[in-house]
Amino acid sequence: MQHPITVMEVIVSLVFIIGTFVISFLLPKKNRKIYLIIASLLTVLLLLFFVIRPYWVDSQVSKKMEQLNQYLRDKYPNQEWTISKREGRQYNPYHLEIEFENEKGWTYTYSVTNEKNICQIAWTPPEGKFPDEGKHFQSNHCK
């Protein structure tokens, strides 16, 4: 089953494409051919968008994970961590979750815009703890 956001995107795209074809058939014969070509081109572009986008996002997430890994290696040398991301269309794919080996139960979420703009944006401490009690807590905010 598809995510509701994806379903809405597909429905809006279909309505747009069908509308474009209907309008092109209602136009006078001398203009119909050019509008059919435009409608066909829009259909191909939308299909390409839906096919290519998941691969594009995955490649960008891989780059961002490597940028975050480098950032963490520089900031916390000699430490181990695991990087994960939340699954689902409703979550930002560029917000990556870090769990450090020496701080079990804590999850830090980093926003990765590019290699020079990486910042901690959220903290999930264990029950009964406050975020500023974490060993890797950063209070600076993203710019």
DSSP file (Angstrom, degrees, kcal/mol; ACC not computed):
  #  RESIDUE AA STRUCTURE BP1 BP2  ACC     N-H-->O    O-->H-N    N-H-->O    O-->H-N    TCO  KAPPA ALPHA  PHI   PSI    X-CA   Y-CA   Z-CA
    1    1 A M              0   0    0      0, 0.0     2,-0.1     0, 0.0     0, 0.0   0.000 360.0 360.0 360.0 136.7    0.0    0.0    0.0
    2    2 A Q        -     0   0    0      1,-0.1     0, 0.0     2,-0.1     0, 0.0  -0.424 360.0-100.0 -81.9 155.4    1.3    3.4   -0.9
    3    3 A H     >  -     0   0    0     -2,-0.1     4,-2.3     1,-0.1     3,-0.4  -0.453  33.2-116.8 -69.8 145.9    1.8    6.3    1.5
    4    4 A P  H  > S+     0   0    0      0, 0.0     4,-2.4     0, 0.0     5,-0.2   0.831 114.8  56.2 -56.0 -34.4   -1.1    8.9    1.3
    5    5 A I  H  > S+     0   0    0      2,-0.2     4,-2.2     1,-0.2     5,-0.1   0.929 108.9  47.0 -63.0 -43.6    1.3   11.6    0.1
    6    6 A T  H  > S+     0   0    0     -3,-0.4     4,-2.5     2,-0.2     5,-0.2   0.910 110.7  52.1 -64.0 -42.9    2.3    9.4   -2.8
    7    7 A V  H  X S+     0   0    0     -4,-2.3     4,-2.6     1,-0.2    -1,-0.2   0.923 110.3  48.2 -60.1 -44.5   -1.3    8.6   -3.6
    8    8 A M  H  X S+     0   0    0     -4,-2.4     4,-2.7     1,-0.2     5,-0.2   0.905 110.5  51.4 -63.7 -41.3   -2.2   12.3   -3.6
    9    9 A E  H  X S+     0   0    0     -4,-2.2     4,-2.2     1,-0.2    -1,-0.2   0.922 112.3  46.3 -60.7 -43.8    0.8   13.2   -5.9
   10   10 A V  H  X S+     0   0    0     -4,-2.5     4,-2.8     2,-0.2    -2,-0.2   0.917 112.9  49.2 -66.6 -43.4   -0.3   10.5   -8.4
   11   11 A I  H  X S+     0   0    0     -4,-2.6     4,-2.7     2,-0.2     5,-0.2   0.939 112.6  47.0 -62.2 -47.1   -3.9   11.6   -8.3
   12   12 A V  H  X S+     0   0    0     -4,-2.7     4,-2.3     1,-0.2    -1,-0.2   0.905 113.4  49.6 -61.5 -40.7   -3.1   15.2   -8.9
   13   13 A S  H  X S+     0   0    0     -4,-2.2     4,-2.7    -5,-0.2    -2,-0.2   0.920 111.2  48.8 -64.4 -43.5   -0.7   14.3  -11.7
   14   14 A L  H  X S+     0   0    0     -4,-2.8     4,-3.1     2,-0.2     5,-0.3   0.922 111.5  48.9 -62.5 -44.0   -3.3   12.1  -13.4
   15   15 A V  H  X S+     0   0    0     -4,-2.7     4,-2.6     1,-0.2    -1,-0.2   0.914 112.6  49.1 -61.5 -42.0   -5.9   14.8  -13.2
   16   16 A F  H  X S+     0   0    0     -4,-2.3     4,-2.2    -5,-0.2    -2,-0.2   0.934 114.3  44.3 -62.6 -47.0   -3.4   17.3  -14.6
   17   17 A I  H  X S+     0   0    0     -4,-2.7     4,-2.4     2,-0.2    -2,-0.2   0.932 115.0  47.5 -66.1 -46.4   -2.4   15.0  -17.5
   18   18 A I  H  X S+     0   0    0     -4,-3.1     4,-2.7     1,-0.2     5,-0.2   0.923 112.5  50.8 -61.1 -43.1   -6.0   14.0  -18.3
   19   19 A G  H  X S+     0   0    0     -4,-2.6     4,-2.6    -5,-0.3    -1,-0.2   0.898 108.9  51.3 -60.0 -41.1   -7.0   17.6  -18.2
   20   20 A T  H  X S+     0   0    0     -4,-2.2     4,-2.1     2,-0.2    -1,-0.2   0.914 112.1  46.0 -63.7 -43.1   -4.2   18.5  -20.6
   21   21 A F  H  X S+     0   0    0     -4,-2.4     4,-1.9     2,-0.2    -2,-0.2   0.907 112.3  50.6 -66.9 -41.3   -5.3   15.8  -23.1
   22   22 A V  H  X S+     0   0    0     -4,-2.7     4,-1.3     1,-0.2    -2,-0.2   0.938 111.6  47.8 -61.5 -46.5   -8.9   16.8  -22.8
   23   23 A I  H  X S+     0   0    0     -4,-2.6     4,-0.8     1,-0.2     3,-0.3   0.904 109.2  54.0 -61.2 -40.4   -8.1   20.5  -23.5
   24   24 A S  H  < S+     0   0    0     -4,-2.1     3,-0.4     1,-0.2    -1,-0.2   0.855 108.4  49.1 -64.9 -32.9   -5.9   19.5  -26.4
   25   25 A F  H  < S+     0   0    0     -4,-1.9    -1,-0.2     1,-0.2    -2,-0.2   0.738 107.8  55.0 -76.8 -21.3   -8.8   17.6  -28.0
   26   26 A L  H  < S+     0   0    0     -4,-1.3    -1,-0.2    -3,-0.3    -2,-0.2   0.609  91.2  93.4 -84.8 -11.9  -11.1   20.5  -27.6
   27   27 A L  S  < S-     0   0    0     -4,-0.8     5,-0.1    -3,-0.4    -3,-0.0  -0.353  92.7 -82.0 -77.4 160.5   -8.9   22.9  -29.4
   28   28 A P    >>  -     0   0    0      0, 0.0     4,-1.4     0, 0.0     3,-1.3  -0.229  44.8-107.8 -59.6 154.1   -9.2   23.6  -33.1
   29   29 A K  H 3> S+     0   0    0      1,-0.3     4,-0.7     2,-0.2     3,-0.1   0.817 116.1  59.4 -55.6 -35.8   -7.6   21.0  -35.4
   30   30 A K  H 34 S+     0   0    0      1,-0.2    -1,-0.3     2,-0.1     4,-0.3   0.801 115.5  34.5 -68.7 -26.9   -4.7   23.3  -36.4
   31   31 A N  H <> S+     0   0    0     -3,-1.3     4,-1.7     2,-0.1    -1,-0.2   0.563  98.0  85.1 -98.6 -11.9   -3.5   23.7  -32.8
   32   32 A R  H  X S+     0   0    0     -4,-1.4     4,-2.4     1,-0.2     5,-0.2   0.885  84.0  55.1 -61.4 -42.3   -4.4   20.2  -31.6
   33   33 A K  H  X S+     0   0    0     -4,-0.7     4,-2.1     1,-0.2    -1,-0.2   0.918 108.3  47.3 -61.1 -45.5   -1.2   18.5  -32.8
   34   34 A I  H  > S+     0   0    0     -4,-0.3     4,-2.2     1,-0.2    -1,-0.2   0.888 113.7  48.3 -65.2 -38.5    1.1   20.9  -30.8
   35   35 A Y  H  X S+     0   0    0     -4,-1.7     4,-2.6     2,-0.2    -1,-0.2   0.840 109.2  52.8 -72.8 -31.7   -1.0   20.6  -27.7
   36   36 A L  H  X S+     0   0    0     -4,-2.4     4,-2.4     2,-0.2    -2,-0.2   0.889 109.9  49.2 -66.1 -38.3   -1.0   16.8  -28.0
   37   37 A I  H  X S+     0   0    0     -4,-2.1     4,-2.6    -5,-0.2    -2,-0.2   0.922 112.3  47.9 -64.8 -43.5    2.8   16.8  -28.2
   38   38 A I  H  X S+     0   0    0     -4,-2.2     4,-2.6     2,-0.2    -2,-0.2   0.923 112.2  49.0 -63.5 -43.9    3.0   19.1  -25.1
   39   39 A A  H  X S+     0   0    0     -4,-2.6     4,-2.0     2,-0.2    -1,-0.2   0.901 112.5  48.3 -62.9 -40.7    0.6   16.8  -23.2
   40   40 A S  H  X S+     0   0    0     -4,-2.4     4,-2.4     2,-0.2    -2,-0.2   0.906 110.8  50.7 -65.6 -41.6    2.6   13.7  -24.2
   41   41 A L  H  X S+     0   0    0     -4,-2.6     4,-2.5     1,-0.2    -2,-0.2   0.917 110.0  49.9 -62.7 -43.5    5.8   15.5  -23.2
   42   42 A L  H  X S+     0   0    0     -4,-2.6     4,-2.4     2,-0.2    -1,-0.2   0.885 109.4  52.6 -61.7 -38.4    4.4   16.4  -19.8
   43   43 A T  H  X S+     0   0    0     -4,-2.0     4,-2.3     2,-0.2    -2,-0.2   0.934 110.5  46.6 -62.4 -46.4    3.2   12.8  -19.3
   44   44 A V  H  X S+     0   0    0     -4,-2.4     4,-2.6     1,-0.2    -2,-0.2   0.913 112.2  50.9 -62.5 -43.2    6.8   11.5  -20.0
   45   45 A L  H  X S+     0   0    0     -4,-2.5     4,-2.3     1,-0.2    -2,-0.2   0.906 110.9  47.8 -63.0 -42.0    8.3   14.1  -17.7
   46   46 A L  H  X S+     0   0    0     -4,-2.4     4,-2.3     2,-0.2    -1,-0.2   0.909 111.6  50.1 -65.9 -41.1    5.9   13.1  -14.8
   47   47 A L  H  X S+     0   0    0     -4,-2.3     4,-1.9     1,-0.2    -2,-0.2   0.930 111.2  49.0 -61.5 -44.6    6.6    9.4  -15.3
   48   48 A L  H  X S+     0   0    0     -4,-2.6     4,-3.1     1,-0.2     5,-0.3   0.904 109.1  53.9 -60.1 -41.5   10.4   10.1  -15.3
   49   49 A F  H  X S+     0   0    0     -4,-2.3     4,-2.3     1,-0.2    -2,-0.2   0.939 110.6  44.8 -58.1 -49.0    9.9   12.1  -12.1
   50   50 A F  H  < S+     0   0    0     -4,-2.3    -1,-0.2     1,-0.2    -2,-0.2   0.801 118.1  44.6 -69.1 -28.5    8.1    9.3  -10.3
   51   51 A V  H  < S+     0   0    0     -4,-1.9     4,-0.5    -5,-0.2    -2,-0.2   0.902 120.0  37.8 -79.8 -42.6   10.6    6.7  -11.5
   52   52 A I  H >X S+     0   0    0     -4,-3.1     4,-2.2    -5,-0.2     3,-0.5   0.835  98.7  75.8 -81.9 -34.0   13.8    8.7  -10.8
   53   53 A R  H 3X S+     0   0    0     -4,-2.3     4,-2.7    -5,-0.3     5,-0.2   0.860  92.7  50.9 -52.5 -47.3   13.0   10.5   -7.6
   54   54 A P  H 3> S+     0   0    0      0, 0.0     4,-2.2     0, 0.0    -1,-0.2   0.904 113.3  46.3 -60.5 -38.1   13.4    7.5   -5.2
   55   55 A Y  H <> S+     0   0    0     -3,-0.5     4,-2.2    -4,-0.5    -2,-0.2   0.880 112.1  51.5 -68.9 -37.0   16.8    6.7   -6.6
   56   56 A W  H  X S+     0   0    0     -4,-2.2     4,-2.3     2,-0.2    -1,-0.2   0.932 110.6  47.5 -63.9 -46.9   17.8   10.4   -6.4
   57   57 A V  H  X S+     0   0    0     -4,-2.7     4,-2.7     1,-0.2     5,-0.2   0.922 111.4  51.7 -62.2 -44.2   16.8   10.6   -2.7
   58   58 A D  H  X S+     0   0    0     -4,-2.2     4,-2.1    -5,-0.2    -1,-0.2   0.903 110.3  48.1 -60.0 -41.6   18.6    7.4   -1.9
   59   59 A S  H  X S+     0   0    0     -4,-2.2     4,-1.8     1,-0.2    -1,-0.2   0.895 112.5  49.0 -67.4 -37.8   21.8    8.6   -3.5
   60   60 A Q  H  X S+     0   0    0     -4,-2.3     4,-2.5     2,-0.2    -2,-0.2   0.897 109.5  51.8 -67.1 -39.7   21.5   12.0   -1.7
   61   61 A V  H  X S+     0   0    0     -4,-2.7     4,-2.6     2,-0.2    -2,-0.2   0.896 107.6  53.1 -63.7 -39.7   20.9   10.2    1.6
   62   62 A S  H  X S+     0   0    0     -4,-2.1     4,-1.9     2,-0.2    -1,-0.2   0.919 110.5  47.1 -60.8 -43.3   24.1    8.1    1.0
   63   63 A K  H  X S+     0   0    0     -4,-1.8     4,-2.4     1,-0.2    -2,-0.2   0.917 112.4  49.6 -63.2 -43.1   26.1   11.2    0.5
   64   64 A K  H  X S+     0   0    0     -4,-2.5     4,-2.6     1,-0.2    -2,-0.2   0.871 107.9  53.9 -66.3 -36.8   24.6   12.9    3.6
   65   65 A M  H  X S+     0   0    0     -4,-2.6     4,-2.6     2,-0.2    -1,-0.2   0.909 110.0  47.5 -62.9 -41.2   25.4    9.8    5.7
   66   66 A E  H  X S+     0   0    0     -4,-1.9     4,-2.3     2,-0.2    -2,-0.2   0.901 111.5  50.4 -66.9 -40.2   29.1    9.9    4.6
   67   67 A Q  H  X S+     0   0    0     -4,-2.4     4,-2.2     2,-0.2    -2,-0.2   0.910 112.7  46.9 -63.0 -41.6   29.2   13.7    5.3
   68   68 A L  H  X S+     0   0    0     -4,-2.6     4,-2.8     2,-0.2     5,-0.2   0.898 109.4  53.9 -67.6 -40.3   27.8   13.0    8.8
   69   69 A N  H  X S+     0   0    0     -4,-2.6     4,-2.5     2,-0.2    -2,-0.2   0.925 110.5  46.8 -57.9 -45.0   30.2   10.2    9.4
   70   70 A Q  H  X S+     0   0    0     -4,-2.3     4,-2.1     2,-0.2    -2,-0.2   0.914 111.5  51.2 -64.4 -42.6   33.1   12.5    8.6
   71   71 A Y  H  X S+     0   0    0     -4,-2.2     4,-2.4     1,-0.2    -2,-0.2   0.922 112.7  45.6 -58.8 -46.0   31.7   15.2   10.8
   72   72 A L  H  X S+     0   0    0     -4,-2.8     4,-3.3     2,-0.2    -2,-0.2   0.869 109.1  55.2 -69.2 -36.3   31.3   12.7   13.7
   73   73 A R  H  < S+     0   0    0     -4,-2.5    -1,-0.2    -5,-0.2    -2,-0.2   0.895 113.5  42.7 -61.9 -38.6   34.8   11.3   13.1
   74   74 A D  H  < S+     0   0    0     -4,-2.1    -2,-0.2    -5,-0.2    -1,-0.2   0.894 121.3  39.5 -72.5 -40.5   36.3   14.8   13.4
   75   75 A K  H  < S+     0   0    0     -4,-2.4    -2,-0.2     1,-0.2    -3,-0.2   0.862 129.6  26.3 -80.0 -37.7   34.1   15.8   16.4
   76   76 A Y  S >< S-     0   0    0     -4,-3.3     3,-1.0    -5,-0.2    -1,-0.2  -0.617  79.1-173.2-128.6  71.9   34.2   12.5   18.4
   77   77 A P  T 3  S+     0   0    0      0, 0.0     3,-0.1     0, 0.0    -3,-0.1  -0.287  70.1  22.3 -64.8 153.0   37.4   10.7   17.5
   78   78 A N  T 3  S+     0   0    0      1,-0.2     2,-0.3    -5,-0.1    -5,-0.1   0.723 100.2 113.7  63.3  25.1   37.9    7.1   18.8
   79   79 A Q    <   -     0   0    0     -3,-1.0     2,-0.3    -7,-0.1    -1,-0.2  -0.901  55.8-140.5-122.7 156.3   34.1    6.6   19.3
   80   80 A E        +     0   0    0     -2,-0.3    21,-2.5    -3,-0.1    22,-0.5  -0.855  24.9 163.4-114.6 149.9   31.7    4.3   17.6
   81   81 A W  E     -A  100   0A   0     -2,-0.3     2,-0.4    19,-0.3    19,-0.2  -0.970  29.4-128.9-154.7 165.1   28.1    5.0   16.5
   82   82 A T  E     -A   99   0A   0     17,-2.0    17,-2.0    -2,-0.3     2,-0.4  -0.970  18.6-150.3-121.0 141.6   25.3    3.7   14.3
   83   83 A I  E     +A   98   0A   0     -2,-0.4     2,-0.3    15,-0.2    15,-0.2  -0.915  24.1 159.2-111.8 134.7   23.5    5.9   11.8
   84   84 A S  E     -A   97   0A   0     13,-2.5    13,-3.3    -2,-0.4     2,-0.3  -0.931  24.0-144.6-142.9 169.2   19.9    5.3   10.8
   85   85 A K  E     -A   96   0A   0     -2,-0.3     2,-0.2    11,-0.2    11,-0.1  -0.978  28.2-104.7-135.5 152.2   17.0    7.2    9.3
   86   86 A R        -     0   0    0      9,-0.5     2,-0.3    -2,-0.3     9,-0.1  -0.540  36.7-130.1 -75.2 138.9   13.3    7.0    9.9
   87   87 A E        +     0   0    0     -2,-0.2     2,-0.1     3,-0.0     3,-0.1  -0.687  60.5  68.0 -91.9 142.9   11.4    5.3    7.1
   88   88 A G  S >  S-     0   0    0     -2,-0.3     3,-1.2     1,-0.1    -2,-0.0  -0.267  80.8 -98.9 126.8 149.1    8.4    6.8    5.5
   89   89 A R  T 3  S+     0   0    0      1,-0.2    -1,-0.1    -2,-0.1    -2,-0.0   0.741 114.7  65.7 -67.6 -23.9    7.4    9.7    3.3
   90   90 A Q  T 3  S+     0   0    0     -3,-0.1     2,-0.3     2,-0.1    -1,-0.2   0.648  91.7  77.0 -76.6 -12.2    6.4   11.9    6.3
   91   91 A Y  S <  S-     0   0    0     -3,-1.2    -3,-0.1    -5,-0.1    -6,-0.0  -0.755  90.0-111.3-101.1 145.5    9.9   12.0    7.6
   92   92 A N    >   -     0   0    0     -2,-0.3     3,-1.5     1,-0.2    -6,-0.3  -0.600  21.0-149.9 -70.5 121.9   12.7   14.2    6.3
   93   93 A P  T 3  S+     0   0    0      0, 0.0    -1,-0.2     0, 0.0    -4,-0.0   0.663  93.5  61.6 -70.3 -13.0   15.2   11.8    4.7
   94   94 A Y  T 3  S+     0   0    0      2,-0.1    18,-2.0    -9,-0.0     2,-0.7   0.302  81.3  90.7 -97.1   9.2   18.1   14.2    5.5
   95   95 A H  E <   - B   0 111A   0     -3,-1.5    -9,-0.5    16,-0.2     2,-0.4  -0.924  65.4-167.8-101.8 110.5   17.5   14.0    9.3
   96   96 A L  E     -AB  85 110A   0     14,-2.4    14,-3.1    -2,-0.7     2,-0.4  -0.818  13.4-137.1-108.3 138.7   19.7   11.1   10.4
   97   97 A E  E     -AB  84 109A   0    -13,-3.3   -13,-2.5    -2,-0.4     2,-0.4  -0.778  17.0-163.1 -98.5 135.1   19.6    9.4   13.8
   98   98 A I  E     -AB  83 108A   0     10,-3.3    10,-2.7    -2,-0.4     2,-0.5  -0.949   9.7-173.1-119.3 133.7   22.8    8.6   15.7
   99   99 A E  E     -A   82   0A   0    -17,-2.0   -17,-2.0    -2,-0.4     2,-0.2  -0.978  19.5-144.1-124.6 118.3   23.2    6.2   18.6
  100  100 A F  E >   -A   81   0A   0     -2,-0.5     3,-1.4     3,-0.4   -19,-0.3  -0.565  11.5-134.3 -82.1 142.7   26.6    6.2   20.2
  101  101 A E  T 3  S+     0   0    0    -21,-2.5     3,-0.4     1,-0.3   -20,-0.1   0.837 106.2  50.9 -63.9 -33.6   28.1    2.9   21.5
  102  102 A N  T 3  S+     0   0    0    -22,-0.5    -1,-0.3     1,-0.2   -21,-0.1   0.309 111.8  49.2 -89.7  10.7   29.2    4.5   24.7
  103  103 A E  S X  S-     0   0    0     -3,-1.4     3,-1.4     3,-0.1    -3,-0.4  -0.468  76.9-171.7-147.1  68.5   25.8    6.1   25.4
  104  104 A K  T 3   +     0   0    0     -3,-0.4     3,-0.1     1,-0.2    -3,-0.1  -0.303  69.4  28.4 -65.3 144.0   23.1    3.4   25.0
  105  105 A G  T 3  S+     0   0    0      1,-0.3     2,-0.4    20,-0.1    -1,-0.2   0.228  96.0 105.6  91.6 -14.3   19.5    4.6   25.0
  106  106 A W    <   -     0   0    0     -3,-1.4     2,-0.4    -6,-0.2    -6,-0.3  -0.813  48.3-169.0 -99.7 138.9   20.2    8.0   23.7
  107  107 A T  E     - C   0 124A   0     17,-1.6    17,-2.8    -2,-0.4     2,-0.5  -0.995   1.8-165.5-128.2 128.3   19.4    9.0   20.1
  108  108 A Y  E     -BC  98 123A   0    -10,-2.7   -10,-3.3    -2,-0.4     2,-0.5  -0.937   9.0-149.6-112.4 132.9   20.6   12.2   18.6
  109  109 A T  E     -BC  97 122A   0     13,-2.8    12,-3.1    -2,-0.5    13,-1.5  -0.897  12.8-165.7-106.2 128.3   19.1   13.5   15.3
  110  110 A Y  E     -BC  96 120A   0    -14,-3.1   -14,-2.4    -2,-0.5     2,-0.5  -0.896  13.7-143.0-113.4 140.2   21.3   15.5   13.0
  111  111 A S  E     -BC  95 119A   0      8,-3.1     8,-2.0    -2,-0.4     2,-0.6  -0.898  15.8-162.6 -98.6 128.0   20.2   17.6   10.1
  112  112 A V  E     + C   0 118A   0    -18,-2.0     6,-0.2    -2,-0.5     3,-0.1  -0.922  25.9 156.6-117.1 107.1   22.6   17.4    7.1
  113  113 A T  E    S-     0   0A   0      4,-2.4     2,-0.3    -2,-0.6    -1,-0.2   0.871  75.2 -34.5 -90.3 -49.8   22.2   20.2    4.6
  114  114 A N  E >  S- C   0 117A   0      3,-0.8     3,-1.0   -50,-0.1    -1,-0.5  -0.899  76.5 -76.8-156.9-177.4   25.8   19.9    3.2
  115  115 A E  T 3  S+     0   0    0     -2,-0.3     3,-0.2     1,-0.3   -51,-0.0   0.735 130.5  43.8 -64.4 -21.5   29.2   19.1    4.6
  116  116 A K  T 3  S+     0   0    0      1,-0.2     2,-0.4    -4,-0.0    -1,-0.3   0.555 110.2  57.0 -98.1 -10.0   29.6   22.5    6.2
  117  117 A N  E <   +C  114   0A   0     -3,-1.0    -4,-2.4     2,-0.0    -3,-0.8  -0.707  65.9 136.5-127.0  80.6   26.1   22.7    7.6
  118  118 A I  E     +C  112   0A   0     -2,-0.4     2,-0.3    -6,-0.2    -6,-0.2  -0.991  22.8 163.8-124.0 128.2   25.5   19.8    9.9
  119  119 A C  E     -C  111   0A   0     -8,-2.0    -8,-3.1    -2,-0.4     2,-0.5  -0.996  41.8-108.6-148.2 154.7   23.8   20.3   13.3
  120  120 A Q  E     +C  110   0A   0     -2,-0.3   -10,-0.3   -10,-0.2    22,-0.1  -0.670  36.8 169.3 -78.8 125.1   22.1   18.4   16.0
  121  121 A I  E     +     0   0A   0    -12,-3.1     2,-0.3    -2,-0.5   -11,-0.2   0.610  57.6  21.0-115.9 -16.3   18.4   19.2   15.9
  122  122 A A  E     -C  109   0A   0    -13,-1.5   -13,-2.8     2,-0.0     2,-0.4  -0.992  55.0-159.1-153.7 156.4   16.8   16.7   18.3
  123  123 A W  E     -C  108   0A   0     -2,-0.3   -15,-0.2   -15,-0.2   -17,-0.0  -0.997   4.4-164.4-138.1 138.6   17.6   14.5   21.3
  124  124 A T  E     -C  107   0A   0    -17,-2.8   -17,-1.6    -2,-0.4     3,-0.1  -0.837  19.8-173.9-124.2  93.5   15.8   11.4   22.6
  125  125 A P        -     0   0    0      0, 0.0   -19,-0.1     0, 0.0     3,-0.1  -0.408  34.1 -91.4 -81.5 162.4   17.1   10.7   26.1
  126  126 A P    >   -     0   0    0      0, 0.0     3,-1.9     0, 0.0   -20,-0.0  -0.287  63.8 -72.1 -64.4 160.3   16.2    7.7   28.1
  127  127 A E  T 3  S+     0   0    0      1,-0.3     3,-0.1    -3,-0.1    -3,-0.0  -0.286 122.3  22.5 -57.9 133.9   13.2    8.1   30.4
  128  128 A G  T 3  S+     0   0    0      1,-0.3     2,-0.3    -3,-0.1    -1,-0.3   0.398 102.7 104.7  90.4  -1.8   14.0   10.3   33.4
  129  129 A K    <   -     0   0    0     -3,-1.9    -1,-0.3    -4,-0.0     3,-0.0  -0.767  62.6-133.9-110.0 157.0   16.9   12.1   31.8
  130  130 A F    >   -     0   0    0     -2,-0.3     3,-2.0    -3,-0.1     4,-0.3  -0.809  24.7-116.2-105.9 151.0   17.2   15.5   30.4
  131  131 A P  G >  S+     0   0    0      0, 0.0     3,-1.8     0, 0.0     6,-0.1   0.862 112.6  59.1 -54.8 -39.3   18.8   16.3   27.0
  132  132 A D  G 3  S+     0   0    0      1,-0.3     5,-0.1     4,-0.1     7,-0.1   0.541  93.2  68.7 -72.9  -2.3   21.6   18.4   28.5
  133  133 A E  G <  S+     0   0    0     -3,-2.0    -1,-0.3     3,-0.0     2,-0.1   0.521  78.0 108.0 -86.4  -7.1   22.7   15.3   30.5
  134  134 A G  S X  S-     0   0    0     -3,-1.8     3,-1.0    -4,-0.3   -31,-0.0  -0.430  72.5-134.6 -73.9 144.9   23.8   13.5   27.3
  135  135 A K  T 3  S+     0   0    0      1,-0.2    -1,-0.1    -2,-0.1    -3,-0.0   0.787 107.8  37.8 -66.4 -27.8   27.5   13.1   26.6
  136  136 A H  T 3  S+     0   0    0    -33,-0.1    -1,-0.2     2,-0.0     2,-0.1   0.158  84.1 138.2-112.1  17.1   27.1   14.2   23.0
  137  137 A F    <   -     0   0    0     -3,-1.0     2,-0.5    -6,-0.1    -5,-0.0  -0.428  31.9-168.2 -66.3 133.3   24.5   16.9   23.6
  138  138 A Q        -     0   0    0     -2,-0.1    -2,-0.0     2,-0.1    -3,-0.0  -0.992  11.5-168.1-124.5 123.9   25.0   20.1   21.5
  139  139 A S        +     0   0    0     -2,-0.5     2,-0.1    -7,-0.1    -1,-0.1   0.534  53.1 110.5 -89.9  -5.1   23.0   23.1   22.4
  140  140 A N        -     0   0    0      1,-0.1     2,-0.3     0, 0.0   -20,-0.2  -0.417  61.7-136.6 -70.5 146.4   23.8   25.1   19.3
  141  141 A H        -     0   0    0      1,-0.1   -20,-0.1    -2,-0.1    -1,-0.1  -0.680  24.0 -93.4-103.0 156.6   21.0   25.6   16.9
  142  142 A C              0   0    0     -2,-0.3    -1,-0.1   -22,-0.1   -25,-0.0  -0.304 360.0 360.0 -64.5 149.5   21.1   25.3   13.1
  143  143 A K              0   0    0     -2,-0.0    -1,-0.1     0, 0.0   -26,-0.0   0.422 360.0 360.0 -95.0 360.0   21.7   28.4   11.1
